[in-house]
Amino acid sequence: MQLLKVASDMVGGDEALAERLGIGQAALARYIADSPPLPDPLLLRAVDIVLDDRRYRVAVADPSTSSFRRHPSDGLAND
């Protein structure tokens, strides 16, 4: 599943992604192979990972185009 591969790249690899999704690496490997299909709750978590990263990149690249701003303690905060 392409979404999982992209999310894995964004978080630093399959081990980190499995941890973020709350599943084991073997289960992640099966989901990446699409056998069995990814359950909806895990699919939504993976989508959130990808969307959060894209929002971060937009905010850092041009803060005036985003509803996010840099916050000294953790990087980004909602306006």
C-alpha positions, 0 to 999 in steps of 0.5 A, spaced: 500 500 500 503 506 497 500 510 503 504 506 508 510 506 504 510 514 504 508 514 511 514 510 513 518 514 509 516 520 513 517 518 520 523 514 519 522 507 517 517 501 518 519 500 525 517 508 527 511 507 523 509 500 526 510 504 533 506 510 531 500 505 528 501 501 535 502 495 531 508 490 530 513 490 524 510 483 522 503 486 521 505 492 518 509 488 513 503 484 511 499 491 511 504 494 506 503 487 502 496 488 502 494 482 505 490 483 509 487 490 507 489 495 512 483 496 517 480 503 517 482 505 524 489 504 521 488 507 515 486 513 518 492 514 522 496 513 516 493 518 513 493 523 519 501 522 519 502 524 511 497 530 512 501 532 518 507 532 515 505 536 509 502 541 513 508 542 517 512 543 510 507 548 508 508 552 514 515 552 514 516 553 507 511 559 507 508 561 514 503 566 511 500 561 507 498 556 513 493 556 519 499 554 523 505 558 526 511 557 529 511 556 536 518 556 540 516 550 544 514 545 539 515 547 532 507 549 530 501 551 533 494 552 531 492 560 530 
